[in-house]
Structures are given as structure tokens and as C-alpha cells.
């Protein structure tokens, strides 16, 4: 495998470069030649001229390319508008598929779903075409089998009997602040986070205005969440007057996401670590698909994070509108990410790993100020979220028994009874002669009896596998709400609780008993009518000797 990279200067120089490639191929054994053409300019005539020159000089070669937000040549951000990378392979059958796609003209969801079905041993990755102007809606892809198009996909198949391909995802962006839930979305449109307009998060925490500069101002702060073992970032490309965010890819309802931030030193630590892993693969060439957001994050130092890969192998690529990588069986669209594909012909040679040259950047053992502040925010946020969880639990939980409190179990009963699509049953429980326990053995022993009954209730609900909620109604009274088809098993559950409680031998109070009243929902029932009927059943059992279950 051999790679030749060059910048496009003019037609005459292009012909010279292509003929140089042709001459090399004639002098060496090669089975396939491919050209990758990356252009910052939306200039079809210039692209057509380059394609024509390649077709004329090397008709057996294949080529593909796209418009970009910047080109990576020899690992660095090229100053040329158009860059060309030629790769010569010794033999070919499919080991990888690289994809170039016009994201803004195509729904990537269905494409990703179908491509995920591809043979598992084939590496699948790629990037979205872009333009040098990030506000430009058009972008082109093209190949030797198709003209420039702003709503197409180009697939580049690469293979060989002795070819090895491996892919990596490198981010370096870290979580920041509290977790948010996607409560309303539709495809690429994110309407609400935590029930509020999604834009409000950017205004509240970052003071970013909902104006024409929103895209540029928010690029450095994507949303981040996990999907299995993958970390996924989603960057908004715009905002609507009503506070919705237009994302670069679909984001599903229910996702738990946080904001992310970029810290140069943290990112370069990740690059160094990732580069060391790639070096162990001993690649002969590296393809980088890097998000345009990363270019804008670095500014004039954009190639700081890409140059190190050139010290490992010949490195090229471009800045994308989105990055694609299949992990396990799912092709995922990424943002603000480096997707890297590495190629090698032949086996790994022991002891021949290249060191990753960080191009003069010294990775300090000290944690940067930004990382320290972000860590402070994350720890503070985690503590606050934990405190809120405890407060929420306290608001609905009985402090002594750990069951739902009266207010919560009452609200749940009302909710389930008012839902006409499911049946409900109530079990009201009262410990027999509980006042004697407190008066004779003290309130500590009485508390132990109450806690023991609560434990029995939870255990029997779990053992029988019924859909039920248990709560403390007040004093020594308890309530169980049995829901749906399991309502018919309410009497069975009540008997299990009664016998289980009676088997306990308390230290001072010995064995205790309980009485339960059970009622099933009938036509026209309200929460009040069912509670009254369960109470009547309970006291019927009390009057008839206690320690029993009565159904009304």
C-alpha cells in the first residue's frame, strides 16, 4: 500500500501529479488505485476539471470526494482549497466501507439503520460533506460513477487479502453541569428538555442568545449522552423563535443528556492516548473525519490535534458536518468527534510501533484550571442532584417504614381508579390490638412491629409477582393498591401478608396478628367509595374475631 498526497494548484500541476502516480503504478505491482478529492469550494467546474484529468490519465482508477469545511493533509490543516489523496493497493476485496454523505439533504436515520445490517467483519465509517461557510446549506459529493450532487451518498469500498482495517472514536469533550431529559423531540428537532424549551438551557447556563449567531456560539457546547459503550455528542445547528433546537442528527425522547465542554489539554490527552493505541496497529495510512465544530474550537490551531497522527502514518481527511462510525452492530452518527480509520497491508511487525509525536505540545501532569472548575461544577451538581433525589423520596415516603406515605398512596389510588382501562383492588390492613404493644412494651417495640409488617408486605408483593403499591395509611393502618389483571389476586396477597406477619416472633411482643379488608373495583367506583368499602371489610373482620381477611 502506498499513499501520495498533494494540493491542487492548477491544471498543469495536477496532470504532472497524476502522471507521477501513473508512472509509479506501472513500475510496481498494484491492483487498485483510488483518488480522494476534498474541496472547500462549492465549485462544480473545478471539481469536474479534476475528475476529467484523472479519468483521462488513469481510466482504471476510481475516485470519490466531497465538499468540506477544511482539508487535512499530512495531518495538518491544508491552506489549499482542494486536496487530493491517491492510494495504491496491492490487491482488493472488501474490508471497509467509507461513506461520504450530504447530511442536510438526506435523512440519515434510515440509511444508518440499513447499513448497520452490513457484514460484521467490515469496518464502516465516514463523514458528512460540508462547505467552508458553516451557514451554507449546500454541500456536494461526487465519484467516478456520479456527478456532483447535493443530496446523495458515495460509498468507497476498500479491501485486500492482506489488508487490515481498524477504526476509533476520539472525543475529549467532558460532561458539564446537571443532567437533562429529552421530553419532546421529533427527528432532528429537539423541542423540550425537562419540559421546557430546549433553547432555555443554553440561555440559562451559557447566556447564549436566540439569534443568528446561535450556531457559532453553541458549537463548543454540544449535548452529550451514552448509548451502550458509545459516547455520543449532538451539536445544535440552529434555534427557532419558539425555542426548539435543530440538531445535526436525530435525538430520541427519554435520553438523559448533559452539556459538554472542551478543554484543550484534556482533548490532547485523549488524542495522545488514542494515538498510542492506533500506533500499536502499525497503520500505513490514516483517514480522519473531524467535526467542523472541533476546527472552530481550535481556531488557528486546528491541526494541533491532527498533526500527531502524521507521526504514526500518512494522515489525511477533512472537516465534516457529522461523523459516522459503526460500533458493534449499530452505525451511529456523531458530532464534535474524531472518527479515525487506519489501514495496514501485512502483519504487525514486533517492536516497530511508532511513538506519537505531540508536535511540541507538553502534556502536563497538572490538571488545567478549566478541568478543575468543570470538576467542581460536576461534583457540586452531583451533590445537589443527590440531595434533590433524597428530598423527592422524603416527600412521598413514610419515614418509619420506607413505604409510600398517605398522600402518595392516596394519589396513586385516585390515578389508577380513574383509569378505566385497568382494574384496581384495595387491601386495607390494621394490626390487631396494636395499642397494647405500645402501652405494654414501649414505642420502640411498636416501631419494630410496624417496620416488620412493611417488610412482609414488600416481600410478598415481590414473591407473588403482583403489580402493587404499598403505603402507610396512618398509625398502624396500611394500604395496598393492586393494579391491572393482578387485582383479581388481591385476596391471595392479603392472605400471604397475614400469614407471613403472624410467623414473626418479636423480642418482647411475641407473635402479632392483623386483619385485612379487600375490595375490587366495580362499575361507577371512585377512590372514595373503594376506600370506604375496604374500611368496612376491615372492620367487619375486626368484629368477627380479627386475624382474618374479609372481601367486600
Secondary structure, 3 states (H helix, E strand, C coil): CEEEEEECCCHHHHHHHHHHHHHHHHHCCCCEEEEEEEECCCCHHHHHHHHHHHHHHCCCCEEEEEECCCEEECCEECCCCEEEEEEEECCCCEEEEEEEECHHHCCHHHHHHHHCCCCCCCEEEEEECCCCCCCCCCCCEEECCEEEECCCEEEEEEECCCEEEEEEEECCCEEEEEEEEEEEEECCEEEEECCEECHHHHHHHHCCCCCCCHHHHHCCCCEEEEECCEEEEECEEEECCCCCEEECCCCCCCCEEEEEECCHHHHHHHHHHHHHHHHHCCCCEEEEEEEHHHHHHHHHHHHHHCHHHHCCCEEEEEEECCEEEEECCEEEEECCCEEEEEEEECCCCCCCCCCCCCCCCCCCCCCCHHHHHHHHHHHHHHHHHHHHHHHHHHHHECCCCCCECHHHHHHHHHHHHHCCCCCEEEEEEEECCHHHHHHHHCHHHHHHHHHHHHHHHHHHHHHHCCCEEEEEEECCEEEEEEEHHHHHHHHHHHHHHHHHHHCCCECCCECCCEEEEEEECCCCCCHHHHHHHHHHHHHHHHHCCCCCEEEC
